[in-house]
Amino acid sequence: MNPVIDTILSRKSIRAYEPTEISAEHKEAILRAALRAPTAGNLMLYSIIEVTDQAAKDALAETCDHQPFIAKAPWVLLFLADYQRWYDYFLLSDVQQLCEQRGEELRKPEEGDLFLACCDALIAAQTAVIAAQSLGIGSCYIGDIMENCETHRDLFGLPTYTFPIALVCFGYPTEQQEQRTQSTRFDRKFIVFEDRYKKLDEDEFEEMFREIQERFHTRKEHPEGIHNSGQLIYARKFSSDFAREMSRSVRAMLQAWTSDCLGT
Ligand SMILES: Cc1cc2nc3c(=O)[nH]c(=O)nc-3n(C[C@H](O)[C@H](O)[C@H](O)COP(=O)(O)O)c2cc1C
């Protein structure tokens, strides 16, 4: 259709990389693209940490649900939702005095601010992903960066009003990854609605999951007691140890973000 759409439609997650380094020129182009992403109020409510230290990458390969390919990725970017920078600037700008003059309490970053900053960080991340794809550089998101917040805070010196929302690994795809078929998506009629949200009924779920269910039944072995693809995804993903750890860790970060401390 056009090269941008072609780039987007041809993307798949890449989890094995050629050992080739990404050139400084290409890194620069990807970061420039990321920083041009739309941002709420033009505030740039995010920070990006380039993880260059191999020891840190090795640590992430463990703390992000044991995914060894993270340690082998030539380029790793950590996207943080970041209100710390603005909050520090507000304090430097004597907003405390302003609030006293106005007889108001100083407002600190709250839940809404966090969600907005997460939007900013993720939009920047996806812009980097597409820019990389256009240069033949593969990528893979690591959502597990939201786990083990205590370790990640120490590892990257993260202050209270930051939130590690996405880690992205970049690198040139190996031949095997290049050849791998793209994953499928659900039919758009189950995802895109007109005017009102549509709760799916049993028949629609049956149709939506038909292919997945067929694949489930052609598998030779099924985990103990699991009879269908819904149970499989529930057991393997939704109620897995990593999902529970992610929730614990996110709760701890939310608690710190919304508690009354000064957030420094
Ligand atoms: C928020 C988010 C978190 C993800 N976390 C991981 C991850 O921890 N490990 C991984 O291998 N892939 C991860 N992925 C990649 C997805 O598994 C992948 O996008 C999905 O299976 C669809 O495949 P595709 O990207 O090749 O089309 C993540 C993707 C997103 C958007």
The ligand as a MOL file (V3000), in Angstrom:
LIG
                    3D

  0  0  0     0  0            999 V3000
M  V30 BEGIN CTAB
M  V30 COUNTS 31 33 0 0 0
M  V30 BEGIN ATOM
M  V30 1 C 3.1890 -5.1450 26.4880 0
M  V30 2 C 3.8900 -6.3150 25.8460 0
M  V30 3 C 4.6530 -7.1580 26.6220 0
M  V30 4 C 5.3330 -8.2230 26.0370 0
M  V30 5 N 6.1700 -8.9930 26.8030 0
M  V30 6 C 6.8720 -9.9780 26.2160 0
M  V30 7 C 7.8200 -10.7100 26.9670 0
M  V30 8 O 8.0270 -10.4930 28.1640 0
M  V30 9 N 8.5240 -11.6770 26.3300 0
M  V30 10 C 8.3480 -11.9590 25.0030 0
M  V30 11 O 9.0390 -12.8400 24.4780 0
M  V30 12 N 7.4520 -11.2550 24.2610 0
M  V30 13 C 6.7280 -10.2750 24.8230 0
M  V30 14 N 5.8620 -9.5410 24.0910 0
M  V30 15 C 5.6890 -9.8250 22.6590 0
M  V30 16 C 4.3670 -10.5450 22.4020 0
M  V30 17 O 4.4560 -11.8600 22.8790 0
M  V30 18 C 4.0600 -10.4940 20.9030 0
M  V30 19 O 3.8830 -9.1540 20.5050 0
M  V30 20 C 2.8160 -11.2970 20.5720 0
M  V30 21 O 2.9960 -12.6610 20.8350 0
M  V30 22 C 2.4270 -11.1320 19.1060 0
M  V30 23 O 3.4910 -11.5370 18.2920 0
M  V30 24 P 4.1600 -10.5610 17.2350 0
M  V30 25 O 4.6660 -9.3330 17.9590 0
M  V30 26 O 5.2870 -11.3580 16.6210 0
M  V30 27 O 3.1200 -10.1840 16.2180 0
M  V30 28 C 5.1830 -8.4780 24.6460 0
M  V30 29 C 4.4090 -7.6030 23.8800 0
M  V30 30 C 3.7850 -6.5350 24.4690 0
M  V30 31 C 2.9780 -5.6000 23.5990 0
M  V30 END ATOM
M  V30 BEGIN BOND
M  V30 1 1 1 2
M  V30 2 1 2 3
M  V30 3 2 2 30
M  V30 4 2 3 4
M  V30 5 1 4 5
M  V30 6 1 4 28
M  V30 7 2 5 6
M  V30 8 1 6 7
M  V30 9 1 6 13
M  V30 10 2 7 8
M  V30 11 1 7 9
M  V30 12 1 9 10
M  V30 13 2 10 11
M  V30 14 1 10 12
M  V30 15 2 12 13
M  V30 16 1 13 14
M  V30 17 1 14 15
M  V30 18 1 14 28
M  V30 19 1 15 16
M  V30 20 1 16 17
M  V30 21 1 16 18
M  V30 22 1 18 19
M  V30 23 1 18 20
M  V30 24 1 20 21
M  V30 25 1 20 22
M  V30 26 1 22 23
M  V30 27 1 23 24
M  V30 28 2 24 25
M  V30 29 1 24 26
M  V30 30 1 24 27
M  V30 31 2 28 29
M  V30 32 1 29 30
M  V30 33 1 30 31
M  V30 END BOND
M  V30 END CTAB
M  END
